[in-house]
Amino acid sequence: MAEGKVFLTTEWTHLAMLNYMVDPGILRPHVPVGTELDSFEGQTFVSVVGFRFQRARVFGISVPYHRNFVEVNLRYYVRRQTSSGWRHGVVFLKEIVALPVVAWTARWFYDENFCVLPTCHSLDMAANNPQQVLGASYQWKFQGEWQRLSVRTTGDLQPTTPGSEEQFIAEHYWGYTRRRDGSTSEYRVEHPPWQIWKASDAQFECNVSQFYGPEFAEPLSSAPHSAFLAKGSRVSVCRGQRIVN
């Protein structure tokens, strides 16, 4: 059951997820108060993710020309101890959309670090099977240059393996925001477990130092530790609740 009023309903589809191991010292200055870095088998990860919003509704209202769009984000993973156990969540370092109203809304309600840049995407579908995606590419234009992330898939769509790195990356159902006043907000993200296509190849072409900061240049310039394409699903995002003042 959702905690807090549902703010957004949408579908997130074709999530290209490139995952990199990173020194936790790079992320600690960004960690919201009341949370701590989460890890998988002792390793800390950041992910570059490109995906599509489809049929988005805010408080049940469909806004013309703002229902379908692309987002690209850089995120990392945290957890928070509660009376009912650990809540595993994500924190976004930067999010890219092409629609100013979407960016403004996210900044206003969640204090998220959105920027507005031209975006585009492409999907490579199997000719004999419209449900089989062979690859996905997401692009954004920064300082006159197109940046890109892409994956090529292999094999059939499948559930994530319990206890796997893919499951750790894909199944975080909370979001945390470090707000401008130093407080922390928490919001629930509801969706079923995602099925994935494993990646045979993944590419990330970006001026990392200028776009994300020089501290991310080294970890994001190597090959990703893992990559996959998630099919996605219907998603509900709840209003944020302040948990730490």
N, C-alpha and C positions, 0 to 999 in steps of 0.2 A: 504493500500500500504506500502511496506517495506521502512524503512528509512535506507539508506546506502546499499552497495552492499551485496547480499546474500553470506554468507561465507559457510554455511553448510545446506544441505538438508538431511533429514533422516525421519525415523518413530520412535517415542517414543511409546513403547507398554507396557501394563501391569504394570502401575506405582503404586506400593504399597506405600501409603503415610500415615505415622504415625505422628500425630501432637500433640505437647506438649506445654502447657502454660509455659512461662518463664518470670522471672523478667526482665523488659526492661533494667535495669542497667547492666545486663550481656552482652547485645548486643551493648549498646551504644559505647563502645570503637572500635567496628568493623564497624560502620555505615559509608559508603562513604560520603565524603563532598558533599553537595548539595542535599542530600536526608535526609529523616527522617523515623523513625520507623513507619510502618503501623500497624494497629490493627483491631481486629474484636470484636465488642461489648465491647471495652475497654480493651481487653486482647491481649498480645503480644505472638506470636507463633514462634516456630521452628518446622521444619519437617524433619524427616529422610525418604528419598525416594530411593527406588530401582526400576530400570526399565531397559528396553532393547533398545539399538540402533539397528535399522535394515536398511539395504540398505543405509548406510551413504555415502554421496558424499561431498567432499570439493572443492569448486569452480567448481562444476559439474563433478569432477573427482572421479571415484571409485578407492580406493586404495586397492589392493589385501590384504586379510587377516585382513582388518580393516573396514569392512562394518558392521559387526554384533558383538556386544559386550554388556557387562553389565556395568552399572554405579550405584553407591550408593553415595548419597550425604546428607549433612546436610545443610539446608538452612533456611533463615528467610526472612521477608517481609518488604519492604520499599516503600516509595512513593516520587515522585518529582513533585513539582508544575511547570507547564509550561504555556505559553500563551493560550494553548488550553485546559487547565485543568490539573487534577492530572494524573500522570502516575504511575501505581501500578506495582511494580517489585519485584524481588528476589535478594538476595545476598547469595553466597555460602561460607560457612565456610570451608568445606572440601569436595573434590570429589574423589572418588575411581574408578579406572579402572585397568584392567590387562595389557593394551597395552602401552608400553613406548612412542611410537610415538604419540598416542592420548594425553597423558599427556603433552608431550613436546609442541605439537601444541597449546593446550589450554593455557599453561603458556605463550608461546611466543605472541600469538595474544590477549589474554584477561587478562593475569596476574592472572589467577585463581589458587587456591590452590589445585592442583591435586596431588595425590599420587598413586603409582603403587603397587598393591597387587594382589595376586591370587583371582579370583572371580568365582562364579558359581551361577546358579539359577535353580529353578524347578517350573513348573506349574502343577496344578491339574485340569484336564479338565473333564467335565461331560461326561460319556460314551455315553449317548444318545443325546448329543447336543454339538458339537465341538465348538460352539460359547459361551458356558457357562463356565466360569472359576470359579472353586470352591475355589481356593487358589493359592497363589504365595509366593515363598520364595527366598530371595537373601542373599548370603553369601560372606564374604571376610576373608582372613586369615591374622591375625596380631599377631606377636610375637609367631608364631607356633600354634595359637589357631583360630578356625573358629568362626567368629562373624556372627550374623544372624538377619535379620528382616523378618517377615512373616505376612500374613493376610489370614484369612478364610472369604469367602464371604457369604452373605445371600441375597436371593431375586434375582430379575431380573436386568439386565442392565437398567439404567435410567438416564435421564439428572439430573444435579445438580439442587436443588431447588433455585430459585432466592432469594438472600439475606441470604443464608445459609452459615454455616462455610465451608462446602465442596466447595461451589462456590468461597468463598474468597481464599481458599488455592489453588484451581486448576486454577483460571483464573487471573493469573498475566502474562502480555505479554511483560515485559521489564526485562532486567538483568542489574545489576549494579556491578561494580568492583572497589574496592579500590586498586589502583595501588601502586607499590613499591615506587614511587616518591611522593606519597600523593595525586595525582590527582584522578579524578573519570572518568570512562568510562561507557557509556550507550549503550546497544544494544537491538534491537527489536527481539522478538521471536514470530513467527506467526503460529498459529494453530487454528482450530475451537474449540468451547467449547467441553469439553470431557464428555462422558457418564461414569457413575461409577457404580460399585457394592458396596453396603454398606458392612461393615465388621461385622461379628459376633464375631471375635476374632482377636487380633493382639499381636504379640510378638516381643520384641527387646532384644537380648542377645549380650552384648557388654561390653568390658572393657572401659567404657566411660571416666573415669578419665585419663587414659593413652592415649587414642586415640584422644579424643576431648578436653580434659582439665578438671581439677577438678571442674571448675565453672559450667560445664554442668552435673556433676555426679548426683546431686539431681533431677533436672527437668527431665532428661532422664531415671532415675531409677524408676519412677512411671509409672502407666498405662497411655497410651496416652489418651489425652482428646477426640480425634476422630481418626478414621482410615477408609480408603476406598481403593479400587482398581480401578484406572481409566483405561479405555480401551486404551486410547491414540489415536494417529493420525499421519498423515504426518506433519512435522514441518520444518520451515525455520528459520535459525538463521543468523542475519545480522552482518556485521562487526561492531565492536565497534567504537564509536565516543567519543572523549574526551569532556566532558561538563564542567569540573572544573579543572583548572590547579593548 
